[in-house]
Amino acid sequence: SLQNQPGGHAPSISANGNNNGILWVIGGPQLSAFNAVTLAKLYATNQLATRDALPLMAHFSTQTIANGRVYVGTQASLRVYGLLPKLLASGGNGQTAAVFTALPIPLQVSAATAYSGGAISGATVTFSDRGQNGSFSASSVMTDSQGLASTTYTVLAKVTFTETGTPGSPRWVLVQSGNQQNAPVTTMLPLPLVVKVSDSYGNGISGITVNLSAGTFGGTLSASSAVTNLGRASVNYTTSTKAGKATILGTVAGMTSRAQFAETVTAGPAAGIVAISGNGQTAAANTPLASPLVARVNDQYGNPVPGASVSFSDGAAGGAFATNPLTTDSTGTASATYTTPPSPGQVTVNATVAGVATAVNFIVSVQ
């Protein structure tokens, strides 16, 4: 946990809009990254110490987040952590030529930054045919102002110039889409829940099994697991009979990172009304009751229904309501203030709601 991080360094948060929040903190000799929601550890500089290890730290140094990078001041240097640049084949791929003949189109690669895709000039690119004994006009070429490096290749045997970028090991399990939806009870959410599994650089990974669970809140998933295609796995979720906040988790075996969906389940239409309090009171004539008459509107599963219109009536007994009809609050209740009629006797006050056949009665004794 964060409480186990030694040192007096303050944490920092990075995020992509409202998604993919990461908490960064320096603890002792290392910089660590945690999921901002679950606090599951995502990365630490000691995982690849030969490349990422921090040197001796400045006292109370705090990591700074800017332009997609993490900056850490040490006693002798400024360390910068960020994504590696991209190197892509941009020309000359898939050609055929006779042996001892130069390919008609030069082989060309482009170097670009991982953040903006901007060209990287002045980088040295090394070309190799992996022992096929062909020859290059230049095997080491520096990229130009557009980030391009080109060379001519002469075939001494049949070769194929192919570049394949494959994702690294799974690192993150993230919410891709479908979070924070709303639907009534026993209803399928409008959009599927989509989980993304990626490597440390955000590249989607295919063939990963994602396990999904609605936990104790219930509801029905179209599948308990799904396999990623280009890093994405999706299922549909049908809400349970219980209104409230539903949490659906997407996890991958052996990984601490997880996707967490937070969905809102609303009550169904009004199906019943019950008395909560205020029944059986006694008061003098022309006098407000000591307590309001409180009724609650429920759906067919017993969930309180907010926003329902409740009408109160004393059957023309001559009493008066401060407000009538009333709209149920967030707990599904409506509270009526009632003033007794001028004549003594027993008064029956009923409360009704549109679309519900039965009413609820309150008995009031007028002295």
Rosetta blueprint (number, residue, H / E / L):
1 S L
2 L H
3 Q H
4 N H
5 Q L
6 P L
7 G L
8 G L
9 H L
10 A L
11 P L
12 S E
13 I E
14 S E
15 A E
16 N E
17 G L
18 N L
19 N E
20 N E
21 G E
22 I E
23 L E
24 W E
25 V E
26 I E
27 G E
28 G L
29 P L
30 Q E
31 L E
32 S E
33 A E
34 F E
35 N E
36 A L
37 V L
38 T L
39 L L
40 A L
41 K E
42 L E
43 Y E
44 A E
45 T H
46 N H
47 Q H
48 L H
49 A H
50 T H
51 R H
52 D H
53 A L
54 L L
55 P L
56 L L
57 M E
58 A L
59 H L
60 F L
61 S L
62 T L
63 Q L
64 T E
65 I E
66 A E
67 N L
68 G L
69 R E
70 V E
71 Y E
72 V E
73 G E
74 T E
75 Q L
76 A L
77 S L
78 L E
79 R E
80 V E
81 Y E
82 G L
83 L L
84 L L
85 P L
86 K E
87 L E
88 L E
89 A E
90 S E
91 G E
92 G L
93 N L
94 G L
95 Q L
96 T L
97 A L
98 A L
99 V L
100 F L
101 T E
102 A E
103 L L
104 P L
105 I L
106 P L
107 L E
108 Q E
109 V E
110 S E
111 A E
112 A E
113 T L
114 A L
115 Y L
116 S L
117 G L
118 G L
119 A E
120 I L
121 S L
122 G L
123 A L
124 T E
125 V E
126 T E
127 F L
128 S L
129 D L
130 R L
131 G L
132 Q L
133 N L
134 G L
135 S E
136 F E
137 S L
138 A L
139 S L
140 S E
141 V E
142 M E
143 T L
144 D L
145 S L
146 Q L
147 G L
148 L E
149 A E
150 S E
151 T E
152 T L
153 Y E
154 T E
155 V E
156 L L
157 A L
158 K L
159 V L
160 T L
161 F L
162 T L
163 E L
164 T L
165 G L
166 T L
167 P L
168 G L
169 S L
170 P L
171 R L
172 W E
173 V E
174 L E
175 V E
176 Q E
177 S E
178 G L
179 N L
180 Q L
181 Q L
182 N E
183 A E
184 P E
185 V L
186 T L
187 T L
188 M E
189 L L
190 P L
191 L L
192 P L
193 L E
194 V E
195 V E
196 K E
197 V E
198 S E
199 D L
200 S L
201 Y L
202 G L
203 N L
204 G E
205 I L
206 S L
207 G L
208 I L
209 T E
210 V E
211 N E
212 L E
213 S E
214 A L
215 G H
216 T H
217 F H
218 G L
219 G L
220 T E
221 L E
222 S L
223 A L
224 S L
225 S E
226 A E
227 V E
228 T L
229 N E
230 L L
231 G L
232 R E
233 A E
234 S E
235 V E
236 N L
237 Y E
238 T E
239 T L
240 S L
241 T L
242 K L
243 A L
244 G E
245 K E
246 A E
247 T E
248 I E
249 L E
250 G E
251 T E
252 V L
253 A L
254 G L
255 M L
256 T L
257 S L
258 R E
259 A E
260 Q E
261 F E
262 A E
263 E E
264 T E
265 V E
266 T E
267 A L
268 G L
269 P L
270 A L
271 A L
272 G E
273 I E
274 V E
275 A E
276 I E
277 S E
278 G L
279 N L
280 G L
281 Q E
282 T E
283 A E
284 A L
285 A L
286 N L
287 T L
288 P E
289 L L
290 A L
291 S L
292 P L
293 L E
294 V E
295 A E
296 R E
297 V E
298 N E
299 D L
300 Q L
301 Y L
302 G L
303 N L
304 P E
305 V L
306 P L
307 G L
308 A L
309 S E
310 V E
311 S E
312 F E
313 S E
314 D L
315 G L
316 A L
317 A L
318 G L
319 G L
320 A E
321 F E
322 A L
323 T L
324 N L
325 P L
326 L E
327 T E
328 T L
329 D L
330 S L
331 T L
332 G L
333 T E
334 A E
335 S E
336 A E
337 T L
338 Y E
339 T E
340 T L
341 P L
342 P L
343 S L
344 P L
345 G E
346 Q E
347 V E
348 T E
349 V E
350 N E
351 A E
352 T E
353 V E
354 A L
355 G L
356 V L
357 A L
358 T L
359 A L
360 V E
361 N E
362 F E
363 I E
364 V E
365 S E
366 V E
367 Q L
